[in-house]
Amino acid sequence: MINPMHAAALFLLVGKLRPSATWVLVGWSFAWYLVIGLVQLVFQPVPDLANPDASSAPGGFLSSLAITLPLALLGWALPFAAWMRLLTTGRGSGLVPFRLGREEMWAIFVLLALVFGMSVVMGLVFFVLAILTALAPPLAALGFIVAPAVGVAGIYVSIRLTPAAALSSMTHKFAVLETWREMGGKTGSAFLAWLVVVVASIVFGLAVMMLGMLVPDLSLQQAMREMMQGGDRPTLIALMPGLIVSLAAQLPVTLMSYSVAAYFALAISGRDDDWTREIQQAEAEAE
């Protein structure tokens, strides 16, 4: 039985079953995100509001992009695969859980394939629409119909492929088509699970915003705004408090998204072993 709330809260259920492994991963995930976040903030372009043509990024925009994009990808793939190992097998990955192995490479490959594929399809649709509009201006009204339809279709595809990267990471194979086929009757449940994650992200975001209003020194946005006004490079001392608060709020939401992916990967894998039965028992006790 698919339970959207349990899907989003799988990391909590696993935390009760494997507390030591869970806390190791929580600690390492937070530290990893903190390091990645600091490096990205240091190297990303910071516009100078007083001089819009200037940029304080070392080496310019392209070099900063070449640094931040791979870091952002690794910042997702390494913790993701480590959490998949725990959530789907009940096994931790040792004291230092991050490694670049088969699970990580499959996660990266499938993520890139999905992002590239959806970007190409949506880009072609809007390109054709732009050509038609240029050739026949009255067809511009189609944009008001096509754009929302493409957006809804993109959301549907993303939801239906929710566990694709997780299942590929688990099975060490390209499991996108298998995911699409097996998720046919579970898309509604996946939508509700993601709705829980979205609501949680809004709540945590509002909490961080209110905290930043009460204590400006804890606001990452305020620190970045002040730097943009002066065109200064971010300093670790200035950014650290706000970044810690921001990551502390983002981590539970990130773990909820990982949980949804793992939950549906297990659901469509058809596995029936000691770990899946242990999770099912924990679910039943939680109800």
PLY file of the C-alpha trace (Angstrom):
ply
format ascii 1.0
element vertex 287
property float x
property float y
property float z
element edge 286
property int vertex1
property int vertex2
end_header
0.00 0.00 0.00
1.45 3.35 -1.10
1.32 5.99 1.62
2.48 9.45 0.44
3.17 10.63 3.98
5.30 7.58 4.70
7.10 8.12 1.39
8.17 11.62 2.43
9.03 10.44 5.94
10.97 7.31 5.02
14.21 8.81 6.33
12.54 9.14 9.76
11.42 5.50 9.72
14.91 4.40 8.69
16.35 6.70 11.36
14.53 4.65 14.00
15.71 1.38 12.49
19.32 2.45 11.83
19.97 5.42 14.16
23.77 5.31 14.11
24.03 5.10 10.31
21.39 7.81 9.91
23.18 10.27 12.17
26.49 9.61 10.44
24.85 10.45 7.12
23.04 13.49 8.51
26.30 14.89 9.86
28.29 14.18 6.73
25.53 15.45 4.44
25.35 18.73 6.33
29.14 19.13 6.27
29.27 18.27 2.56
26.53 20.74 1.67
28.26 23.39 3.75
31.57 22.96 1.90
29.88 22.86 -1.53
27.75 25.87 -0.65
30.72 27.94 0.49
32.75 27.11 -2.62
29.81 27.96 -4.89
29.19 31.25 -3.12
32.85 32.21 -3.33
33.19 31.43 -7.04
29.78 32.43 -8.38
29.52 35.85 -10.02
28.45 38.60 -7.62
26.96 41.55 -9.51
28.00 45.00 -8.38
24.74 46.94 -8.05
26.68 50.19 -8.08
28.47 49.15 -11.31
26.25 46.67 -13.24
28.89 46.03 -15.94
31.38 44.73 -13.39
31.56 41.25 -11.93
33.62 40.19 -8.95
33.81 36.53 -9.90
37.44 35.33 -10.14
38.12 34.63 -13.83
34.69 35.76 -14.99
31.35 34.07 -15.44
32.41 31.08 -17.57
35.20 30.00 -15.25
32.94 30.31 -12.21
30.28 28.26 -14.05
32.85 25.57 -14.88
33.63 25.30 -11.17
30.16 25.57 -9.67
28.22 23.24 -12.02
30.35 20.11 -11.41
30.34 20.88 -7.70
26.57 21.25 -7.72
26.24 17.91 -9.53
28.57 16.11 -7.13
26.86 17.89 -4.26
23.68 16.11 -5.28
25.01 12.74 -6.48
27.35 11.76 -3.63
24.91 12.29 -0.73
22.03 10.98 -2.86
23.71 7.64 -3.53
24.87 7.35 0.08
21.32 7.89 1.30
19.97 5.45 -1.28
22.23 2.76 0.12
20.86 3.33 3.60
17.21 3.85 2.66
16.96 0.94 0.23
19.25 -1.61 1.86
19.48 -0.59 5.51
23.27 -0.56 5.24
25.42 2.44 5.97
28.56 3.23 4.04
31.09 3.44 6.82
32.46 6.40 8.71
33.05 8.37 5.48
29.97 7.45 3.40
30.71 9.39 0.22
32.47 7.72 -2.67
32.40 7.96 -6.44
31.40 4.44 -7.42
28.82 2.71 -9.59
25.84 4.05 -7.62
27.03 7.64 -7.96
27.90 7.31 -11.64
24.50 5.82 -12.50
22.77 8.57 -10.51
24.73 11.27 -12.34
24.21 9.64 -15.76
20.45 9.23 -15.36
20.05 12.72 -13.92
21.93 14.25 -16.84
20.00 12.15 -19.35
16.65 13.20 -17.91
17.54 16.89 -17.64
19.02 16.93 -21.16
16.13 15.00 -22.66
13.43 17.16 -21.11
15.32 20.35 -21.94
15.68 19.33 -25.61
12.02 18.37 -25.96
10.71 21.51 -24.27
13.21 23.67 -26.16
12.09 22.24 -29.51
8.44 22.84 -28.67
9.04 26.50 -27.85
11.37 26.90 -30.85
8.69 25.61 -33.21
6.14 27.85 -31.50
8.42 30.87 -31.96
8.85 30.09 -35.68
5.11 29.70 -36.19
4.47 32.95 -34.35
7.02 34.77 -36.53
5.50 33.38 -39.73
1.92 33.96 -38.66
1.54 36.50 -35.82
-2.09 35.49 -35.12
-0.71 32.14 -33.95
0.89 33.95 -30.99
-2.26 33.12 -29.05
-1.15 29.48 -29.18
1.55 30.36 -26.69
-1.06 30.90 -23.99
-2.27 27.35 -24.57
0.94 25.52 -25.40
3.15 26.98 -22.65
0.92 25.86 -19.73
0.34 22.49 -21.43
4.08 21.93 -21.82
4.62 22.93 -18.20
1.97 20.50 -16.96
3.39 17.74 -19.17
6.88 18.41 -17.79
5.60 18.14 -14.21
3.77 14.91 -15.02
6.84 13.33 -16.60
9.04 14.44 -13.69
6.63 12.95 -11.15
6.24 9.70 -13.05
10.04 9.37 -13.26
10.48 10.17 -9.56
12.45 7.00 -8.70
14.39 6.72 -11.99
17.74 7.89 -10.61
17.24 5.97 -7.37
16.31 2.74 -9.16
19.23 3.13 -11.57
21.58 3.74 -8.64
20.22 0.63 -6.90
20.30 -1.71 -9.90
23.35 -0.32 -11.76
21.41 -0.06 -15.01
19.49 2.51 -17.04
16.08 2.05 -15.42
14.20 5.01 -16.91
11.91 2.96 -19.17
11.28 0.47 -16.38
10.43 3.34 -14.05
8.00 4.87 -16.55
6.25 1.53 -17.03
6.01 0.56 -13.36
4.97 4.03 -12.13
1.88 4.06 -14.37
-0.53 3.41 -11.50
1.44 5.22 -8.83
1.72 8.72 -10.32
-1.10 10.11 -8.17
0.55 8.84 -4.99
3.90 10.27 -6.11
2.22 13.63 -6.77
0.80 13.67 -3.23
4.19 12.71 -1.78
5.88 15.56 -3.66
3.11 17.90 -2.50
4.10 17.07 1.08
7.71 17.92 0.23
6.71 21.21 -1.42
4.59 22.25 1.57
7.46 21.38 3.91
9.88 23.45 1.82
7.51 26.44 1.98
7.17 26.13 5.75
10.93 25.85 6.30
11.54 28.71 3.86
9.12 30.97 5.70
10.74 30.03 9.00
14.20 30.97 7.68
12.85 34.24 6.28
11.21 35.19 9.58
14.37 34.27 11.49
16.38 36.46 9.11
14.01 39.36 9.72
14.37 38.99 13.48
18.14 38.37 13.38
19.61 39.91 10.17
23.04 38.41 10.86
21.52 34.96 10.28
20.13 35.85 6.85
22.17 34.61 3.89
20.13 36.80 1.54
20.91 39.91 3.60
24.63 39.12 3.59
24.63 38.59 -0.19
22.62 41.77 -0.76
25.11 43.84 1.19
27.99 42.35 -0.82
26.25 43.01 -4.14
25.72 46.61 -3.17
29.44 47.00 -2.62
30.60 44.53 -5.30
32.66 42.65 -2.70
33.55 38.97 -2.79
31.77 36.83 -0.20
33.77 36.27 2.97
33.44 33.04 4.92
32.91 34.86 8.20
30.09 36.95 6.79
28.38 34.07 5.00
28.80 31.26 7.52
25.92 32.06 9.95
23.36 32.55 7.21
24.57 29.54 5.25
24.36 27.28 8.31
20.80 28.40 9.03
19.81 28.00 5.38
21.31 24.51 5.11
19.76 23.44 8.42
16.36 24.28 6.94
17.11 22.73 3.54
18.48 19.42 4.82
15.15 17.98 6.09
13.46 18.90 2.81
16.32 17.33 0.85
16.04 14.15 2.92
12.29 14.09 2.26
12.94 14.27 -1.50
15.50 11.45 -1.21
12.95 9.46 0.77
10.28 9.85 -1.92
12.70 8.63 -4.57
13.81 5.64 -2.48
10.27 4.76 -1.37
8.92 4.50 -4.91
12.08 2.77 -6.13
11.45 0.07 -3.54
7.74 0.00 -4.39
8.31 -0.70 -8.10
11.32 -2.99 -7.62
9.13 -5.78 -6.26
11.70 -6.63 -3.62
10.62 -8.79 -0.70
13.53 -9.24 1.66
14.35 -8.69 5.32
14.86 -4.95 4.84
11.63 -4.28 2.97
9.70 -6.30 5.55
11.41 -4.33 8.32
10.30 -1.07 6.70
6.76 -2.38 6.26
6.62 -3.30 9.92
7.89 0.15 10.92
5.21 1.71 8.67
2.48 -0.38 10.28
3.65 0.62 13.78
3.67 4.29 12.75
0.03 4.21 11.67
0 1
1 2
2 3
3 4
4 5
5 6
6 7
7 8
8 9
9 10
10 11
11 12
12 13
13 14
14 15
15 16
16 17
17 18
18 19
19 20
20 21
21 22
22 23
23 24
24 25
25 26
26 27
27 28
28 29
29 30
30 31
31 32
32 33
33 34
34 35
35 36
36 37
37 38
38 39
39 40
40 41
41 42
42 43
43 44
44 45
45 46
46 47
47 48
48 49
49 50
50 51
51 52
52 53
53 54
54 55
55 56
56 57
57 58
58 59
59 60
60 61
61 62
62 63
63 64
64 65
65 66
66 67
67 68
68 69
69 70
70 71
71 72
72 73
73 74
74 75
75 76
76 77
77 78
78 79
79 80
80 81
81 82
82 83
83 84
84 85
85 86
86 87
87 88
88 89
89 90
90 91
91 92
92 93
93 94
94 95
95 96
96 97
97 98
98 99
99 100
100 101
101 102
102 103
103 104
104 105
105 106
106 107
107 108
108 109
109 110
110 111
111 112
112 113
113 114
114 115
115 116
116 117
117 118
118 119
119 120
120 121
121 122
122 123
123 124
124 125
125 126
126 127
127 128
128 129
129 130
130 131
131 132
132 133
133 134
134 135
135 136
136 137
137 138
138 139
139 140
140 141
141 142
142 143
143 144
144 145
145 146
146 147
147 148
148 149
149 150
150 151
151 152
152 153
153 154
154 155
155 156
156 157
157 158
158 159
159 160
160 161
161 162
162 163
163 164
164 165
165 166
166 167
167 168
168 169
169 170
170 171
171 172
172 173
173 174
174 175
175 176
176 177
177 178
178 179
179 180
180 181
181 182
182 183
183 184
184 185
185 186
186 187
187 188
188 189
189 190
190 191
191 192
192 193
193 194
194 195
195 196
196 197
197 198
198 199
199 200
200 201
201 202
202 203
203 204
204 205
205 206
206 207
207 208
208 209
209 210
210 211
211 212
212 213
213 214
214 215
215 216
216 217
217 218
218 219
219 220
220 221
221 222
222 223
223 224
224 225
225 226
226 227
227 228
228 229
229 230
230 231
231 232
232 233
233 234
234 235
235 236
236 237
237 238
238 239
239 240
240 241
241 242
242 243
243 244
244 245
245 246
246 247
247 248
248 249
249 250
250 251
251 252
252 253
253 254
254 255
255 256
256 257
257 258
258 259
259 260
260 261
261 262
262 263
263 264
264 265
265 266
266 267
267 268
268 269
269 270
270 271
271 272
272 273
273 274
274 275
275 276
276 277
277 278
278 279
279 280
280 281
281 282
282 283
283 284
284 285
285 286
